[in-house]
Amino acid sequence: MERSSVHRRRWQILAVLCLSLVLIGLDNLILNLALPKIQTSLGSTGTELQWIVDSYTLAFGGLLLLCGTLADRFGRKRLLLVGLLLFMGFSVGAAFADNSTTLVVLRAAMGVGAAMIMPATLSIIKDVFPPEEQAKAIGIWAGTAALGVPLGPVVGGLMLEHFWWGSVFLINVPVVIVALAAALWLIPESRNEEHPGLDLFGALLSVLGLVALVYGLVEASRNGWSDPVIIGSLAAGALLLVAFVLWERRAPHPMLQPELFRDARFSGAAAVITAISFGMYGMLFVLTQYLQFVLSYEPLGAGLRLLPIATIIVAAPLSPKLVERIGLRWAVAAGLVLVTASLALTAGAGVESEGRILASLALFGLGMGLGMPASADAMLSAAPSGQAGAGSAVTDAAMQVGGALGIAVVGSVLTTSYRDALPGLDGLPGPAADAAGDSIGAATAVASSIGGEQGRVLLDTAREAFAGGLGDAMLGGAAVTAAGVLVALVVLPGRRARAAAAAQATAAATAGEEDSAKTKAASL
């Protein structure tokens, strides 16, 4: 396909990439809404629920760097198509899982497919869009990716109202079929023809380190932070990730050039994206349970009440304009301030705080819409074109790792605070007391089976304890995003530095063109 033809069809190509991205966003929140029904049908514990979510995000985030490198080496379109096929196949398997362990494994396998899809979308944008249009395209990419946030609860709620919980995974099948057909027709193949090789050992270190770290964070809520296994897992995760960084500095073919992380735009934006994703995934993990178990909404009602976060669709296209007006540093910091305010507002929710929750979701959507596209564009602009897949993968990895850690940490704080806030359950049989102390979902089931005054008192007590745990968890999330504000203000470049970097890049490109012209003339 001629390059000019690619550019003429770039907006249709962007539509296909956005459809693929909607698929991933749709799947995340649909699953969150289905968690209560999964818990009831499969008898999942609170920790198993976290792993049903985290197994996907962990595989997704852990494999993104490798998949981005594979895309640069073997073809970005090819990885996108393979990822879509895997995602569809394992979605069908997850729909019919008959126990929590099987569902965790299949969700991890879906994460492998998603890890192939997501970096390909950003790297293809860099390939088919000229530099002056990339910020606009990424703003649309980010806004459309977030479209899965409001669509997921509504579509998932409708499915859960009429079908069994596994039906939420079957929604992926028709979406993948449409995306596959359009991608085959529209998207050109691209790769780095001079790719030096694959860093498999570095990929192994990063995956093992992330698995050990998140395992320790998730299981800490169940076994306690002083448990030797938890301490060992957290320590092993930290050491493996340090080893990964050291290896990348001396690897003959690193997954990404280490020098890139010295670029303030790249490293600072990666930290910001991680902080925003930490807050978003953590908040949604908590609120889907709050709306159903504390406010007693059915899945569809809960999904409709998550719609205010759709303000991200309004804010994301405005992000490039704000960056042009006040600079990357202040635009991203403003977005993070809104996100932090949203989490702090959520922390004050009680057992009857629906209005507060709706307002906080709208505020979060605005903040995320301002901060996320600007940060993603900064990272993509900093990455060399030959490593577009790997650079895109770091952007996506920051999102997914932040999300996995957000669910792990916020979920752990919530579970620990909830359990500590419950008064003595001596009046209940041993198994029932243990279940009620594990999660609010289990407490609701126990209260329903007991009935009468004792059941009502247990339910009211569990709701109060959950609201208290929600406050602690959201304050923790707000602390992380507040740290992100400081990172944005200290690390990200201001308007003058950004302009100087752009001028330097333009000068380098011009010099390269002149050298190429001289070489060509000499050869003649």
Secondary structure, DSSP 8 states (H G I E B T S, - for coil): --HHHHHHTHHHHHHHHHHHHHHHHHHHHHHHHHHHHHHHHH---HHHHHHHHHHHHHHHHHHHHHHHHHHHHH-HHHHHHHHHHHHHHHHHHHHT--SHHHHHHHHHHHHHHHHHHHHHHHHHHHHHS-HHHHHHHHHHHHHHHTTHHHHHHHHHHHHHHHS-TTHHHHTHHHHHHHHHHHHHHH------TT-----HHHHHHHHHHHHHHHHHHHHHHHH-TT-HHHHHHHHHHHHHHHHHHHHHHH-SS-SS-GGGGGSHHHHHHHHHHHHHHHHHHHHHHHHHHIIIIIS---HHHHHHTTGGGGHHHHHGGGHHHHHHHH-HHHHHHHHHHHHHHHHHHHHT--TT-HHHHHHHHHHHHHHHHHHHHHHHHHHHHHS-GGGHHHHHHHHHHHHHHHHHHHHHHHHHHHHHHHHHHS---TTS-HHHHHHHHH-HHHHHHHHHHH-HHHHHHHHHHHHHHHHHHHHHHHHHHHHHHHHHHHHHHHHS--HHHHHHHHHHHHHHHHHHHHHHHHHHHHH-
